[in-house]
């Protein structure tokens, strides 16, 4: 004999699982601490400075042209 299923309860359970999945995705996307955000910002600034230090100046390029 088959189990009796309450359709209202099944719909609520399905909606709950969907909300939990969306919450998990939001936690992954937005759930970073202030320290993590600051560390990423500092790392980006360091890499940008490193690239700027290695960039050629326009004046140096003008001197190299014949």
Secondary structure by P-SEA (a helix, b strand, c coil): cbbbbcaaaaaaaaaaaaaaaaaaaaaaaccccaaaaaaaaaaaaaaaaaaaaacccaaaaaaacc
